[in-house]
Amino acid sequence: MDSVFREIYEEHHQDLFQFLFYMVKSREEAEDLVQEVYIRIMKAYHTFEGRSSKKTWLFSIAKNVAIDHFRKQKGWKGRLYETFDWDRNHIRDIRPLPEEIALQNEEIRQLYKCLDRCTTNQRLVLVMRFLNGLTITETATSLNWSESKVKTTQHRAIKQVKSMMERMRGKEEDDHEL
């Protein structure tokens, strides 16, 4: 089991951490949740049948850990957006993550704000597809959805983010004209 765990850690740790970090936007919480993912992997590895890729199976576990995390919070539905608020979750680590460096760019910051305004399902799909590089099939398997639901959710999310970005740019241009 040690060699299997080491293989999983070496191949997928960064992706799992990054996924959970995008979901909870707190380094400390993401680290805790990754540990919970590993605990679940250790407990359930013997049940993995190989019907999907190991990566898909791991992201399915990570998604469930994130959802369980939100459910444990008081009024998790109402507090979900609060959880995703960068202004309230300060990252204290001295070494910046690549994503933190990118957040210094205004357009990227605006994109994150738009991502925060998406529904949880839209955010899950966008993070899995574009930030973690999962295919539509892998995303569908991880979320236990049909591929068409992933495509539809992705399409609607992209359309919504694009619209919000355009509105933000328009507002900035109006502010600069004043």
RAVENFEN-V29051 format. One record per residue. N is the residue number from 1. RES is the residue in one letter. OMEGA is omega as a letter, one per 40 degrees, with the letter a starting at -180 (NA if undefined). D_FIRST is the distance of its C-alpha to the first C-alpha in Angstrom with 1 decimal. Layout:
n->N res->RES omega->OMEGA d_first->D_FIRST
n->N res->RES omega->OMEGA d_first->D_FIRST
//
This chain:
n->1 res->M omega->a d_first->0.0
n->2 res->D omega->a d_first->3.8
n->3 res->S omega->i d_first->5.5
n->4 res->V omega->i d_first->5.1
n->5 res->F omega->i d_first->6.0
n->6 res->R omega->i d_first->8.5
n->7 res->E omega->i d_first->9.8
n->8 res->I omega->a d_first->10.5
n->9 res->Y omega->a d_first->12.0
n->10 res->E omega->a d_first->14.1
n->11 res->E omega->a d_first->15.3
n->12 res->H omega->a d_first->16.0
n->13 res->H omega->a d_first->16.4
n->14 res->Q omega->i d_first->20.2
n->15 res->D omega->i d_first->20.9
n->16 res->L omega->i d_first->19.3
n->17 res->F omega->a d_first->21.2
n->18 res->Q omega->i d_first->24.3
n->19 res->F omega->a d_first->24.3
n->20 res->L omega->i d_first->24.1
n->21 res->F omega->i d_first->26.6
n->22 res->Y omega->a d_first->29.0
n->23 res->M omega->a d_first->28.8
n->24 res->V omega->i d_first->29.3
n->25 res->K omega->i d_first->31.0
n->26 res->S omega->a d_first->29.9
n->27 res->R omega->a d_first->27.6
n->28 res->E omega->i d_first->26.8
n->29 res->E omega->i d_first->26.2
n->30 res->A omega->i d_first->24.0
n->31 res->E omega->i d_first->21.8
n->32 res->D omega->a d_first->21.6
n->33 res->L omega->i d_first->20.9
n->34 res->V omega->i d_first->18.1
n->35 res->Q omega->i d_first->16.4
n->36 res->E omega->i d_first->17.1
n->37 res->V omega->a d_first->15.6
n->38 res->Y omega->i d_first->12.2
n->39 res->I omega->i d_first->12.6
n->40 res->R omega->i d_first->13.5
n->41 res->I omega->a d_first->10.7
n->42 res->M omega->a d_first->8.2
n->43 res->K omega->a d_first->10.9
n->44 res->A omega->a d_first->11.7
n->45 res->Y omega->a d_first->8.9
n->46 res->H omega->i d_first->9.8
n->47 res->T omega->a d_first->13.3
n->48 res->F omega->a d_first->13.1
n->49 res->E omega->i d_first->15.6
n->50 res->G omega->i d_first->16.3
n->51 res->R omega->i d_first->19.8
n->52 res->S omega->i d_first->19.7
n->53 res->S omega->i d_first->18.1
n->54 res->K omega->a d_first->14.8
n->55 res->K omega->i d_first->17.2
n->56 res->T omega->i d_first->19.4
n->57 res->W omega->a d_first->16.9
n->58 res->L omega->i d_first->15.8
n->59 res->F omega->i d_first->19.5
n->60 res->S omega->i d_first->20.3
n->61 res->I omega->a d_first->18.1
n->62 res->A omega->i d_first->19.7
n->63 res->K omega->a d_first->23.1
n->64 res->N omega->i d_first->22.6
n->65 res->V omega->i d_first->21.6
n->66 res->A omega->i d_first->24.8
n->67 res->I omega->i d_first->26.9
n->68 res->D omega->i d_first->25.9
n->69 res->H omega->a d_first->26.7
n->70 res->F omega->a d_first->30.1
n->71 res->R omega->a d_first->30.8
n->72 res->K omega->i d_first->30.2
n->73 res->Q omega->i d_first->32.9
n->74 res->K omega->i d_first->36.5
n->75 res->G omega->a d_first->38.2
n->76 res->W omega->i d_first->35.3
n->77 res->K omega->a d_first->37.3
n->78 res->G omega->a d_first->40.2
n->79 res->R omega->a d_first->38.1
n->80 res->L omega->a d_first->35.9
n->81 res->Y omega->i d_first->38.2
n->82 res->E omega->i d_first->38.5
n->83 res->T omega->a d_first->34.8
n->84 res->F omega->a d_first->35.1
n->85 res->D omega->a d_first->38.1
n->86 res->W omega->a d_first->37.7
n->87 res->D omega->a d_first->40.7
n->88 res->R omega->i d_first->39.2
n->89 res->N omega->a d_first->35.6
n->90 res->H omega->i d_first->36.1
n->91 res->I omega->a d_first->33.3
n->92 res->R omega->a d_first->33.7
n->93 res->D omega->a d_first->31.4
n->94 res->I omega->a d_first->33.7
n->95 res->R omega->a d_first->31.8
n->96 res->P omega->i d_first->32.6
n->97 res->L omega->i d_first->30.1
n->98 res->P omega->i d_first->31.4
n->99 res->E omega->i d_first->32.2
n->100 res->E omega->i d_first->34.2
n->101 res->I omega->a d_first->36.2
n->102 res->A omega->a d_first->36.9
n->103 res->L omega->i d_first->38.1
n->104 res->Q omega->i d_first->41.0
n->105 res->N omega->a d_first->42.5
n->106 res->E omega->a d_first->44.8
n->107 res->E omega->i d_first->44.1
n->108 res->I omega->i d_first->40.3
n->109 res->R omega->i d_first->41.0
n->110 res->Q omega->i d_first->43.2
n->111 res->L omega->i d_first->40.5
n->112 res->Y omega->i d_first->38.1
n->113 res->K omega->i d_first->40.9
n->114 res->C omega->i d_first->41.4
n->115 res->L omega->i d_first->37.7
n->116 res->D omega->a d_first->38.0
n->117 res->R omega->i d_first->40.8
n->118 res->C omega->i d_first->39.0
n->119 res->T omega->i d_first->37.6
n->120 res->T omega->i d_first->34.0
n->121 res->N omega->i d_first->33.4
n->122 res->Q omega->i d_first->35.2
n->123 res->R omega->i d_first->33.3
n->124 res->L omega->a d_first->29.9
n->125 res->V omega->a d_first->31.1
n->126 res->L omega->i d_first->32.6
n->127 res->V omega->a d_first->29.7
n->128 res->M omega->a d_first->27.2
n->129 res->R omega->a d_first->29.6
n->130 res->F omega->i d_first->31.3
n->131 res->L omega->i d_first->29.3
n->132 res->N omega->i d_first->25.8
n->133 res->G omega->i d_first->27.1
n->134 res->L omega->i d_first->25.8
n->135 res->T omega->i d_first->28.0
n->136 res->I omega->i d_first->30.1
n->137 res->T omega->i d_first->28.0
n->138 res->E omega->i d_first->24.7
n->139 res->T omega->i d_first->26.5
n->140 res->A omega->a d_first->28.0
n->141 res->T omega->a d_first->24.7
n->142 res->S omega->a d_first->23.1
n->143 res->L omega->a d_first->26.2
n->144 res->N omega->i d_first->26.7
n->145 res->W omega->i d_first->30.2
n->146 res->S omega->i d_first->32.3
n->147 res->E omega->a d_first->32.7
n->148 res->S omega->i d_first->36.3
n->149 res->K omega->i d_first->35.5
n->150 res->V omega->a d_first->33.4
n->151 res->K omega->a d_first->36.3
n->152 res->T omega->i d_first->38.9
n->153 res->T omega->i d_first->37.1
n->154 res->Q omega->a d_first->36.5
n->155 res->H omega->a d_first->40.2
n->156 res->R omega->i d_first->41.5
n->157 res->A omega->i d_first->39.4
n->158 res->I omega->i d_first->40.5
n->159 res->K omega->a d_first->44.1
n->160 res->Q omega->a d_first->44.0
n->161 res->V omega->i d_first->42.5
n->162 res->K omega->i d_first->45.1
n->163 res->S omega->i d_first->47.9
n->164 res->M omega->i d_first->46.9
n->165 res->M omega->i d_first->46.6
n->166 res->E omega->i d_first->50.1
n->167 res->R omega->i d_first->51.5
n->168 res->M omega->i d_first->50.1
n->169 res->R omega->i d_first->51.6
n->170 res->G omega->i d_first->54.9
n->171 res->K omega->i d_first->55.0
n->172 res->E omega->i d_first->54.4
n->173 res->E omega->i d_first->57.2
n->174 res->D omega->a d_first->59.5
n->175 res->D omega->a d_first->58.7
n->176 res->H omega->a d_first->59.5
n->177 res->E omega->a d_first->62.8
n->178 res->L omega->NA d_first->63.9
//
